[in-house]
């Protein structure tokens, strides 16, 4: 995962934004007449015209250190008009930036911005540039100040939001990071737009710094909704494993989701296959082992030989089991509780007989008296998902409400279903 601040969000060449502001010779020097009825442009005072002309010539000649010295002389003049100060600040940030004195450059930029002589369009560009340079200088308070100013003006893009979020984070203000990024991400999602992955990573990192499990889960869930990468699913599933610590049946259900999203750890394939086998689901055990072999998760040697023998065994059992399903229909239909129907439905699901799986599990849920009603809802949702009945799948997943661990797992399945 990219850490906040791990790569710059500043575009190379941002200084180009300053060029229209910096080349102000036309406004500084006398002799530029506008239209007869146009307002007279401001000019520098008589005392500063000669020094500023010399400074401008030095900048044109790229003698930046000499220009800095002359600018200091200009600033020392006792009487200066507001426009004099504006022009001095314009020339100052060119000279300071060229001499790599970035601290004074950004101060001069701020002076120019607050002068009142810059129009709205150029002011917006300058605010953005000041935020960016402060970020590069690790002046994070100022980066936040000017970044927020850019956002409030309505001209900020995603890059500026990311910059401000990173500045909060790098300033060790993790609560501020979450407050800012949550508001931004909420706004995007309400508009139907996907937030940048980096924005969600900043949120996740702040949650981890705060050691807030609920916050971490929320950030991971948002990541898997918008960027369903296996590593995000792995982290999300790991969080539910840590809190569940339930029965083998709960673990098996967690593993089912992990395999669905390619987040099953190599060492979990054999355990999952064994649990499915012991649950009377040889068809599922066969699928798990076959996927494990396809993914080459079993190391060479005794372990692989053992899994080869287990696969051969479950294949035979699965063939027999599958051939008997039809004869079990009448038996399960006559049962007073829904447990046999649900078990049959899960078996149908493992053999990709999704229509039959839905019918059997729905029949079992309708009868009631289930030992594990949440598992029934989850497996019904999975069967509907296989049939591409996404809305029905989500409805089924939301029906899991009895067991907190499985309820949460069902919520993750619902996230999976929302991805289409």
Secondary structure as UniProt FT lines:
FT   TURN            4..5
FT   TURN            12..13
FT   HELIX           14..18
FT   HELIX           19..22
FT   HELIX           25..28
FT   TURN            30..31
FT   TURN            36..37
FT   HELIX           46..60
FT   TURN            61..62
FT   HELIX           64..75
FT   HELIX           82..98
FT   TURN            99..100
FT   HELIX           102..113
FT   TURN            114..115
FT   HELIX           120..136
FT   TURN            137..138
FT   HELIX           140..152
FT   TURN            153..154
FT   HELIX           158..170
FT   TURN            171..172
FT   HELIX           174..190
FT   TURN            191..192
FT   HELIX           197..210
FT   HELIX           213..226
FT   HELIX           230..244
FT   HELIX           248..260
FT   TURN            261..262
FT   TURN            266..267
FT   HELIX           268..278
FT   TURN            279..280
FT   HELIX           282..294
FT   TURN            295..296
FT   TURN            300..301
FT   HELIX           302..334
FT   HELIX           339..350
FT   TURN            351..352
FT   HELIX           354..367
FT   HELIX           373..386
FT   TURN            387..388
FT   HELIX           390..397
FT   TURN            398..399
FT   HELIX           404..418
//
